[in-house]
Amino acid sequence: MTITAAADGSALGNPGPAGWAWYVDENRWHAGGWPHGTNNQGELMAVLDLFRATAHVPDEPLRILCDSQYVINCVTKWMPGWKRRGWKKADGKPVLNVELLRQIDSELVGRVYTFEWVKGHAGHSLNEAADERARACATAYQAGGTPVEGPGFPGGKAARATAAASGPVAEPAAPGGKAARATAAASGPVAEPAAPGGKAAARATAAASGPVAEPAAPGGKAAARATAAAAGGAARGRSADSAGEATRAARPAAEQPGAERPSTEAVQEDLFGELAEPGREAHVADPGGAASANGQAAMPGRSDLEAVVELEQELLDPETRGDFGQLAYLLHPEYREIGQSGRLWDRDEIVDALVQEPELNVVFELVEATPLAPDLIQVVYRTESAEGSCLRSSLWQRTDDRWRIRFHQGTREA
């Protein structure tokens, strides 16, 4: 019999007092939290605790309802690639919340599960129940009280001690804060901010092999490492089906796969960003990457296309959107964007707007990734949100083995 549960997280201030919860019914739910954490950590912890609480019934399929695209994509799409790269992202930077993700990965062994995205705060009874309990835990920690943890799952382990031990591990402070913006302003729009959450080493590595600060010519190797690492991976943006669900059956651990606040600011209508769950099959051209017979430069191969698609999705990650340094690394110095409103944005304007309002809640669907020239790739995709759908196109340019986005345009679909 399938167990259907909603999992949710909450962080007051994000980061701030945090809570998490999963909910099946009034007799089967569990909640917890920490004095300080992020919304994404709460979402991940809810999923981890749900798997642990139901570990004694591994033959019963688990249907998990989440309003976080971040969690769904982590578990069903990105973890295999992260694991192959030693838990590093395509740009060489360390994966956030890696301790929680590692524990989730181990819990997937032998389980049959389905993730399904549901819209948050839209009246879905299970989602609302989980959200209410997660927020209650966060509020209790804010007030210095003791949260109500709930009955758990009959016959299962509450895993309270483990949950507490695996709470916010090495989580950065909120990216893109005023101090970071001040630092950036002091030395230009692409100056590195204070490094939150252990990203300094990764950014220092990128800076050592290719300056991040502009207007120095891009020469970093992090994007090249992303290209190499992506060569053996599946194209990002693909889905197991067209119903908005991602399903994984039981399999060995080595094969197991892996922003929540929509902004109300008008400026966000012109910014192309959260993380994604596609609804239809994506198309990634495979030109082979071989040089032509007349000796001209080789067209981008499949590994380049897959790496660029993943980097495109990096720009939809609130953690990336809120970080001056990462945006500086990914955006070309001559970057331009035509927003849905028709406004033309330059690089500095986009970076400033993204850092101030990094959160966005959209569904990403890759349409195609196509090589246009030896050092130019076009990525076409669709985003869907509560406001409707938008068709988007980006141009990525390679310079010194480093892919950077040069142009983006979004057009609202009727």
N, C-alpha and C positions, 0 to 999 in steps of 0.2 A: 504494500500500500504506500503510495507516494506521500511523503511528508512535505507539506507546503508551508513555508515560513517566510516572513519578511524580516530583513536585517537592515538596521539603520544606525547612524551615528549622529552625534551632535557636539558642537564645541561653541561655547559662548565667547565670542570674540575671535575665534578661529585664527590663532590658537588661544586657548583659555581653558577654563574648567570644562571637561569633556565627558561624554557618556556614550554608551553603546547599548544596543538591545536587539534581540531577535524575538519574534512572536509567532506562535502557531495558533494558540487559543488561550483562554483565561487560565487553563490548567497547565499550559506548556509554554513558558517564556522565561527568559533570563536577561538580566541587565547588569551593567557595571560601569566603571569609568575611572577617571584619574583627576587629580587636582589641576593638571595642565596637559593639554594634548590638542590635536587637530581633528577636524571633521573627518578627513580621510582615514586617520588612525582609528577613529570610532567605527567607521564603516567596515574597515578590515577586521577589527577585533570582533565585531558582531558576527561576521562570517566565520572567523576562526573558532569562536566559542560554539557556534551552531554545529559545525562539523564535529567538534569534540563531544558535545552533549549528545550527539546521535551516533557516536562511534560504535556503540554496542548493538546497533541495528544496521549494519552496513549493507544488507541486502535490500533495504527499503530505499527507493530512489528519493533524492532530496531536491525539491524545487525551491529555489531561493529567489525571492523577489527583492530587488534592489532599486533605489532611485539614484544610485551612483554609477555613472558610466565608468568612472575611474576603477572601481572595484571589479566590475564585470570584465573590463579589458585587461586588467592586471592578471586575473585568474584564467581567463579563457583565451587570451591572445598573446600577451607579452612575456609571460614568465618563461616559456621555452627559450626564447631568444636571450633574455636576461641571464638565464642559467648558463647557456653556452658561452656567454661573454664574461662569466664570473660575476654575475649580478651587476653588470654595468649596462647602461643605456647605449643607444646607437651612437651618441656623441662622445662616448667614453666616460661620462660622468656616472657616479654611483647611483644605484636605484634607491629612491626614498622608501622609508618604511620597510627596509629589507628584512629585518628580523621578523616582523609580522608576516611578510610574504613567504619567507622560508618555512615558517611553521604551518602556514596554510598549505603550501606545496606538499609538505609531508603528510598532512591530513587527507589529501586527495587520494592517496594510494588505496586502491580497492573500493572506492566509492563510485556510485552512479549519481550524477547530479546535473541539474539544469539551472542556469541563471536566466532570469527574465527581468528586463527593465520595466519599471513602473514610474509614472510621473509622481514626484513628491508633492505633498500638500494639495492633493487633488481629490481627496475623499476616498481613496482606496483603504478599506477597513483595516487590513493587516499592516499596511505601511503606516497608517496613522497611529495604530496601536504601538508599533515598534518605535516610531518617532516620539510619541508621547513619553514612553518609558526611558528612551535615551536622553531626552531633554530633561526629564525629571532627575536623572542621575547627575547630569551636568549641573543642574541648579542646586542639587544637594551639596555637591562639592564646592560650588561657589559660596554657599552659605555656611560651609564648614560642618555640614551634617553628614549623616550616614544614608546612602542611597538604598532604596528598596530593590533587592536583587531578583525577587521572583522565585517560583518553584523549580525552575529548570525543566529538564525533560525526564519523564518517568524512567527510572532504571539507569539514567545516564550520570555522567560526572559533571558537577557544576563547574569544575576547573577554575575555581575562584583564585587559588594561589597561582596557578599558571597564568591566568589572565592578568593578574596584577603584575606578575614578573615580566610579562611581555607587553606591558603598556607602552607608552610612547618611547620608543627606542631611538635614540639619536635623531630626534625630530628637530628640524630647524625652526628658528623663530619665523614669524610671518615674513615672507619675502617682500621686497620692495618697500620697506619702511621708509620713514622720512630721513633717517640717517643715511640709508643707502642712496636715496635720491640726492641728498646734499653732497655726498661724496662724488656722485656722478656729475652733478652740476659743477663741482669745483674743477674737474679735469675733462669736461666734455661729456656728451650724452652717453658715451660708451665706456666710461670709467667703471672699473670693477667695484661693486659694493662690498661691504664687510661680508665675509662668506658665511652664510647660514648653514647649519646642519652638515658640516663636513664637506661642503662643495669646494672649499678653497683648494684642496690638493688637486682635484680634477681640473679646476679652472687654471691652476698654476701650470699643470701639465700642458693644457691646451695653449696657454700663453707662451710656454717655453718653446713650443714647436711652431708657433705662429701667433703673432700679436693679436690680442683681442681689441686693444685700444685702437681707435681710428685716429687719423686716416691711414695708418700703416696698412700695407698690402696684406690681404689675408693669406696666411701660409700655414695654418694650423693643421695638425695631423689627426685631430679627433674625428673630424668628418670622414677622413680617409679610413680610419679604423672602423667607423660605422659602416662604410661601404664594404670593407673586407668581412666584417662580422655578419653583415646581412646576407652575404652570398649564399650561405647555406640555409637561410630562414625563409619562411613563408612571407609573402607580401602582406604588409600591414593593411588593415582595413577589410579583410575578408571575414566572412561569417559562415557558420555551419548551416544556416538556413536563412529563409527570407521572412521569418515571422518575428524578428527582433529578439530571438532567444539564442543563447549560446549553450550547447549541450556537450558534455564530455562523459563518456562511459568509463568504467573502471579500467585501469591500465597500470603498468609498472610506474614507479616514481619517476624514472628517467624520461618517460614519455608524457608525463602529466603536464598539461598546459597551466597558465595563470591568466565636483567643484560645484560645488554642489549648489551654491547659492546663485540663482540667475540674477544678473544685475538689472536694475531698473533705470540705470543712467542712460540718457538718450545717446551719449557718445558711443555706447556699445553697439548700436545698430550699424556702425561703420567698422567694427573690428571683427576680424574673422576667427574668431575663436568662438567646449571641454571635450573631454575625451570621448571616445567614439564607440559606437556599436553600429556597424553597417546593417542595412536591411536587405541589400541585394549583392550579388556576386560582383566583385571588383575585377577590373581588367588591367593587367600589367603587361605591356608589350615586352617581347623578348627578342631584341635584335641580335643577341649573341655577343655583342661587344667587340667583334673582330674588326681589324683594320680592313679597309676596302682594298680591292685589287690594284687600284691606281696609287696606293701608298698614302692616301689621305688618313687623317686621324680617325681612330676608332670611335664609333657611336657608343653611347653609354650602354652597358650590358644590363642584364636583369638584376644583378647585385646592386648596381647603382640606382636603378629604379626603386628597388625595395628599400634601400637605405634612405632615399629622398622621401618616399612615402612615410617612413617612420619619423623622419625629421619634421615633416609637415605636421604630423600629429604631436610632436614635441611642442610645437607652437600653440597647440590647443590645450596643453596641460597648464593648469593654473600655477603650478610651481615654476614652470618656465616663464609664463607670461608675467609673473610678478618679480622676475629677477633680471636686473639691468644687464648683468654680465652674460647670462645665457642668451638674452635677446641680441646683445651686441655681437655675440659669436655667430648667431644664425642669420641675422639680417644683413644684407649687402649694404655697403656705405651709400649706394645710390638707390636704395629701396624706395618704391612708390606703391601706393595702394589707392584704388578707387573703391570707395565704400558703397554700401547699398543706397545711401542717400545721394550718391553722385559726387560726394566730396573727394578731393584729391589730398591724400595724406603723404607727408614725407616721413623719412625714417625717425627723426627726432620726435615728431608729433605722435607717431604710433607707439614708440617705446615709452614715452611719458604717459600716454593714455592707458596702455596695457598694464604698466606697473601700478598705477593708481587704482585700476579696476580689473584685476586679473581673473575674477570669477565669471564663468559663463556656463550655461547648461544647454548644450546642443548635442544632437546625435550626428555622427560623422558617417558618410557613406562614400567610399571611393568609387569613382566612375571609371577613370583610366589614368595611367601614367605613361607618358609618351616621350621618347627622345626626339628632340627637334634638331639638334646639332651635337657635335662631339662633346661640347661642354654646356649643354642646355637641355633641361627636362621640364616638361609641362605636366602638372598634376591637376586633374579636374575632379572635383568632388562636390557632394551635396551636404548641407547641414540642415537639420530640422530642429525647431524649438517651438515653444508655446506660441511664438509670434508667426510661425509659418516656416516654409522651406526656402533655401537660398542655394543657387548654383554658383560654385566658386572655381576660380582658376588661378594657379600660381606658376610662376616661372622660377626655376632654380638654376643658378649658374655655378659652374665649377671653376675655381681658380687655385692653382697649386694643390690639386687633389682635395680641395675643400669645397663642399657644396653649401651655397648660401642662397637664401630666397631674394630674388631681385624685384619681382612684381607680383601683385595680387589684386584680383578684382572679384567682387561679389555682386550678384544680381538676384533680387528677390523673385521667386517663381510665383506665377499667378495661381 
